Amino acid sequence: MGILRRVKDILAANLNDLIDQAENPLLTARQVIRELDDEIVALRWKMRLEDVRVEQARRRLTRKQMEVAAWQARAERASGEGKELMVRAALERKRVLEEEAKDLETAWWEIAQERQSREQRMRELEGRAQETRRKKESLVARARSGRSSSDFIPVAAMQAADDIGKSTEAVAIEAELEQI
């Protein structure tokens, strides 16, 4: 049992080591940036839809408020004419419309709050994306400056070399990326 466990641990460690060697910090940074950008685009789309919903809710609320005012005027007119039954019906309709307007106002408020939270989330994502871009540029600059001018290798060649094996600097750079 002990031998099998040791063999299993050794194989797991070797597998993890191979996976770590296969990762490229620049490719990882690009992937993180791509995912953040995709999420930002999706949030912007949702925010546009919410803008439409907010505007629609505002219009419905305005219409309801106008209907409430119209039924109030009808009740006052019926009261002036001495039509008690019409006054009660108009005031009852006005009360129902006021409740609907209150519900619409609550819905409008909730939609506006959702939009604000998405806007805050988008700002956070944009900040993270900018920070990741800066770190990626730092990685590229560090990789370029780490070599003397005589053995300058283009970035694409350095990335291919990273697939073969990592240097100590690449491990440090990858640790920085994990902090993102």
MARVEX-307818 format. One line per field, with one value per residue: residue in one letter; x, y, z of N, C-alpha, C in turn; residue number from 1. Coordinates in steps of 0.02 Angstrom, whole numbers. Layout:
r: c(a;...)
n_X: c(X;...)
n_Y: c(Y;...)
n_Z: c(Z;...)
ca_X: c(X;...)
ca_Y: c(Y;...)
ca_Z: c(Z;...)
c_X: c(X;...)
c_Y: c(Y;...)
c_Z: c(Z;...)
k: c(NUM;...)
***
This chain:
r: c(m;g;i;l;r;r;v;k;d;i;l;a;a;n;l;n;d;l;i;d;q;a;e;n;p;l;l;t;a;r;q;v;i;r;e;l;d;d;e;i;v;a;l;r;w;k;m;r;l;e;d;v;r;v;e;q;a;r;r;r;l;t;r;k;q;m;e;v;a;a;w;q;a;r;a;e;r;a;s;g;e;g;k;e;l;m;v;r;a;a;l;e;r;k;r;v;l;e;e;e;a;k;d;l;e;t;a;w;w;e;i;a;q;e;r;q;s;r;e;q;r;m;r;e;l;e;g;r;a;q;e;t;r;r;k;k;e;s;l;v;a;r;a;r;s;g;r;s;s;s;d;f;i;p;v;a;a;m;q;a;a;d;d;i;g;k;s;t;e;a;v;a;i;e;a;e;l;e;q;i)
n_X: c(41;94;194;124;54;159;208;97;93;215;191;84;147;243;157;91;202;235;121;134;250;204;123;113;160;133;35;-62;-92;-144;-258;-330;-355;-432;-545;-591;-621;-723;-820;-843;-898;-1016;-1078;-1096;-1190;-1298;-1320;-1363;-1484;-1547;-1554;-1653;-1759;-1772;-1810;-1932;-2005;-2010;-2087;-2209;-2242;-2260;-2371;-2467;-2474;-2528;-2653;-2706;-2719;-2813;-2926;-2948;-2987;-3105;-3181;-3195;-3266;-3385;-3427;-3457;-3567;-3653;-3664;-3660;-3633;-3550;-3441;-3392;-3355;-3258;-3162;-3128;-3071;-2963;-2892;-2853;-2771;-2672;-2611;-2559;-2470;-2383;-2327;-2264;-2170;-2090;-2039;-1969;-1872;-1801;-1749;-1665;-1574;-1515;-1450;-1357;-1277;-1224;-1153;-1055;-989;-941;-849;-757;-712;-655;-550;-475;-444;-364;-258;-209;-169;-64;23;49;116;225;280;318;410;504;545;606;707;784;875;1031;1079;1143;1097;961;798;653;487;391;472;525;411;386;498;469;374;448;530;538;610;687;646;527;446;435;368;250;199;169;64;-32;-74;-163)
n_Y: c(-60;64;84;94;211;303;296;343;476;524;514;605;722;735;749;869;952;945;1004;1133;1173;1180;1291;1460;1617;1737;1697;1658;1782;1849;1771;1795;1932;1929;1859;1948;2058;2003;1984;2116;2168;2092;2140;2275;2260;2208;2318;2412;2355;2364;2502;2527;2459;2536;2659;2622;2583;2706;2780;2707;2729;2868;2877;2809;2897;3007;2954;2937;3070;3109;3032;3084;3213;3181;3132;3248;3327;3250;3261;3396;3397;3329;3190;3060;2918;2908;2981;2899;2785;2840;2881;2758;2695;2781;2754;2620;2638;2719;2626;2539;2626;2647;2519;2513;2614;2559;2448;2517;2578;2466;2415;2521;2515;2390;2418;2513;2433;2345;2436;2475;2352;2338;2443;2396;2280;2336;2405;2297;2236;2334;2336;2206;2213;2305;2230;2126;2194;2231;2105;2071;2174;2145;2020;2053;2141;2060;1996;2010;2131;2067;1935;1949;1894;1877;1909;1810;1700;1686;1650;1525;1460;1459;1361;1247;1246;1323;1471;1533;1662;1663;1587;1673;1779;1715;1694;1824;1847;1760;1829;1918)
n_Z: c(0;42;-52;-173;-147;-138;-269;-337;-285;-337;-475;-486;-446;-549;-659;-626;-630;-767;-821;-767;-833;-962;-965;-1016;-969;-1040;-1132;-1042;-983;-1094;-1116;-997;-1012;-1129;-1083;-985;-1065;-1144;-1046;-1009;-1127;-1131;-1015;-1050;-1152;-1079;-998;-1091;-1129;-1005;-995;-1090;-1030;-912;-965;-1027;-913;-847;-936;-933;-799;-800;-885;-806;-698;-762;-796;-668;-629;-724;-688;-564;-599;-666;-559;-483;-573;-585;-455;-447;-528;-453;-456;-369;-376;-488;-442;-338;-414;-498;-404;-349;-460;-477;-358;-381;-493;-434;-348;-444;-505;-399;-388;-513;-496;-397;-468;-567;-489;-442;-561;-597;-492;-515;-635;-592;-509;-604;-680;-588;-573;-704;-709;-616;-682;-797;-739;-687;-808;-869;-777;-793;-926;-913;-834;-922;-1024;-950;-928;-1058;-1084;-985;-1026;-1145;-1105;-1028;-1102;-1189;-1312;-1415;-1415;-1445;-1456;-1550;-1483;-1514;-1536;-1409;-1340;-1396;-1350;-1215;-1206;-1210;-1095;-932;-868;-718;-703;-775;-693;-585;-646;-680;-553;-518;-608;-557;-448;-495)
ca_X: c(0;137;231;76;40;218;208;42;116;268;159;45;195;271;104;84;262;227;69;163;297;168;90;152;132;106;-28;-110;-113;-188;-322;-365;-378;-486;-604;-616;-652;-787;-868;-860;-944;-1081;-1107;-1119;-1252;-1350;-1334;-1404;-1551;-1576;-1572;-1717;-1808;-1782;-1849;-2000;-2037;-2023;-2144;-2269;-2257;-2286;-2439;-2510;-2484;-2575;-2719;-2729;-2741;-2875;-2982;-2961;-3026;-3172;-3216;-3212;-3319;-3446;-3447;-3488;-3631;-3695;-3672;-3625;-3611;-3492;-3385;-3364;-3323;-3197;-3112;-3106;-3025;-2903;-2856;-2822;-2716;-2618;-2576;-2520;-2415;-2335;-2292;-2219;-2115;-2046;-2005;-1922;-1817;-1762;-1711;-1613;-1523;-1479;-1406;-1301;-1231;-1188;-1105;-999;-954;-905;-791;-708;-683;-612;-489;-437;-418;-308;-203;-182;-133;-1;67;70;168;284;310;351;469;552;573;650;766;823;924;1076;1061;1172;1055;891;754;585;440;361;521;529;351;396;547;436;339;497;550;531;667;668;610;459;409;419;317;187;175;137;1;-79;-99;-213)
ca_Y: c(0;122;92;120;281;342;299;389;544;542;526;666;778;741;774;940;987;951;1054;1199;1190;1194;1357;1517;1675;1785;1670;1662;1851;1864;1737;1831;1995;1912;1842;2010;2098;1972;1998;2188;2175;2064;2188;2334;2240;2204;2387;2444;2327;2393;2571;2524;2441;2594;2708;2596;2587;2777;2800;2676;2765;2934;2866;2794;2959;3048;2924;2953;3140;3112;3005;3134;3266;3154;3129;3317;3348;3216;3289;3461;3384;3295;3119;3024;2852;2919;3003;2839;2743;2874;2879;2689;2684;2820;2717;2562;2664;2741;2566;2516;2674;2633;2458;2531;2654;2510;2411;2562;2587;2405;2412;2572;2489;2337;2450;2543;2380;2322;2488;2469;2290;2351;2484;2352;2237;2377;2417;2235;2224;2380;2313;2147;2235;2334;2175;2090;2235;2225;2040;2075;2216;2109;1966;2083;2172;2008;1969;2061;2151;2020;1876;1969;1847;1905;1886;1747;1647;1677;1613;1456;1432;1450;1298;1193;1247;1389;1496;1556;1725;1647;1564;1733;1815;1678;1706;1890;1839;1727;1879;1960)
ca_Z: c(0;47;-115;-222;-129;-158;-343;-355;-270;-385;-540;-481;-445;-616;-702;-610;-655;-840;-834;-752;-886;-1024;-962;-1039;-935;-1088;-1157;-987;-977;-1151;-1105;-945;-1042;-1175;-1043;-954;-1119;-1161;-992;-1013;-1184;-1110;-967;-1087;-1186;-1028;-976;-1143;-1121;-945;-1011;-1124;-979;-868;-1003;-1034;-847;-833;-978;-905;-737;-818;-911;-750;-659;-800;-788;-600;-631;-765;-648;-511;-631;-679;-496;-465;-619;-565;-390;-463;-560;-404;-473;-315;-399;-534;-400;-305;-465;-521;-350;-344;-517;-461;-307;-414;-534;-390;-327;-501;-513;-346;-408;-568;-468;-363;-521;-598;-442;-442;-625;-593;-446;-551;-683;-556;-487;-664;-698;-541;-592;-765;-692;-584;-734;-839;-700;-687;-876;-879;-736;-825;-986;-891;-812;-982;-1056;-907;-942;-1124;-1077;-944;-1067;-1195;-1073;-996;-1150;-1214;-1380;-1463;-1424;-1445;-1490;-1553;-1432;-1537;-1525;-1337;-1320;-1416;-1304;-1150;-1208;-1199;-1025;-900;-831;-651;-712;-798;-634;-546;-684;-673;-486;-521;-643;-514;-400;-528)
c_X: c(43;174;184;60;97;221;155;63;169;238;119;92;225;219;94;143;258;175;96;212;262;135;139;121;102;39;-82;-136;-160;-257;-363;-394;-436;-551;-634;-650;-719;-840;-889;-909;-1014;-1116;-1133;-1184;-1310;-1369;-1376;-1476;-1585;-1594;-1640;-1772;-1823;-1825;-1922;-2038;-2054;-2083;-2210;-2291;-2287;-2358;-2488;-2525;-2532;-2646;-2748;-2756;-2807;-2935;-2998;-3004;-3097;-3214;-3238;-3269;-3387;-3472;-3482;-3557;-3679;-3707;-3629;-3596;-3550;-3431;-3352;-3326;-3257;-3143;-3086;-3056;-2959;-2861;-2819;-2762;-2658;-2577;-2532;-2460;-2362;-2294;-2243;-2159;-2065;-2006;-1952;-1861;-1771;-1719;-1653;-1557;-1482;-1428;-1346;-1252;-1192;-1136;-1044;-957;-913;-843;-736;-673;-636;-546;-445;-406;-358;-247;-169;-143;-65;48;92;125;232;319;348;414;523;585;622;714;810;877;969;1057;1089;1129;981;851;685;539;409;408;528;470;358;446;517;398;386;517;547;597;643;628;538;417;389;365;250;157;140;69;-52;-109;-153;-282)
c_Y: c(63;137;121;194;326;350;347;461;568;557;591;727;789;770;849;980;996;1003;1124;1220;1208;1263;1411;1579;1727;1761;1672;1733;1870;1832;1773;1896;1981;1897;1904;2053;2070;1987;2072;2199;2149;2112;2250;2319;2238;2274;2424;2419;2356;2466;2574;2508;2499;2646;2685;2600;2660;2801;2771;2712;2833;2928;2851;2856;3006;3020;2939;3024;3147;3086;3051;3190;3243;3151;3199;3343;3316;3242;3356;3452;3347;3222;3077;2957;2858;2941;2943;2795;2774;2872;2808;2673;2721;2783;2657;2584;2689;2682;2539;2561;2663;2571;2472;2571;2608;2471;2454;2571;2526;2398;2461;2548;2434;2367;2481;2490;2352;2373;2485;2407;2301;2393;2442;2307;2275;2392;2355;2222;2270;2358;2252;2165;2265;2280;2135;2129;2233;2158;2041;2116;2181;2054;1995;2110;2120;1979;2027;2076;2102;1957;1894;1920;1878;1872;1819;1689;1633;1636;1539;1422;1419;1384;1239;1190;1317;1407;1516;1620;1712;1624;1624;1774;1781;1689;1775;1886;1806;1775;1921;1941)
c_Z: c(0;-18;-169;-209;-151;-234;-367;-343;-319;-453;-540;-482;-514;-664;-689;-635;-731;-858;-822;-806;-950;-1024;-982;-1007;-983;-1116;-1104;-979;-1034;-1141;-1051;-973;-1089;-1137;-1010;-1006;-1140;-1109;-993;-1070;-1165;-1060;-1002;-1123;-1137;-1003;-1028;-1139;-1059;-955;-1044;-1073;-932;-903;-1011;-968;-830;-873;-952;-841;-752;-844;-854;-708;-696;-795;-719;-599;-670;-725;-590;-540;-644;-614;-474;-509;-601;-499;-401;-493;-513;-418;-425;-338;-444;-494;-368;-356;-488;-467;-340;-400;-505;-410;-337;-456;-492;-364;-383;-513;-460;-362;-465;-544;-433;-415;-554;-554;-441;-505;-623;-547;-478;-600;-649;-532;-546;-686;-653;-558;-655;-752;-660;-636;-779;-803;-698;-755;-889;-839;-767;-888;-966;-870;-872;-1018;-1015;-919;-1008;-1118;-1037;-984;-1118;-1163;-1040;-1041;-1174;-1287;-1432;-1470;-1416;-1487;-1493;-1502;-1451;-1524;-1450;-1312;-1338;-1369;-1236;-1149;-1192;-1125;-997;-866;-761;-656;-733;-739;-592;-580;-677;-604;-483;-554;-599;-462;-430;-508)
k: c(1;2;3;4;5;6;7;8;9;10;11;12;13;14;15;16;17;18;19;20;21;22;23;24;25;26;27;28;29;30;31;32;33;34;35;36;37;38;39;40;41;42;43;44;45;46;47;48;49;50;51;52;53;54;55;56;57;58;59;60;61;62;63;64;65;66;67;68;69;70;71;72;73;74;75;76;77;78;79;80;81;82;83;84;85;86;87;88;89;90;91;92;93;94;95;96;97;98;99;100;101;102;103;104;105;106;107;108;109;110;111;112;113;114;115;116;117;118;119;120;121;122;123;124;125;126;127;128;129;130;131;132;133;134;135;136;137;138;139;140;141;142;143;144;145;146;147;148;149;150;151;152;153;154;155;156;157;158;159;160;161;162;163;164;165;166;167;168;169;170;171;172;173;174;175;176;177;178;179;180)
***
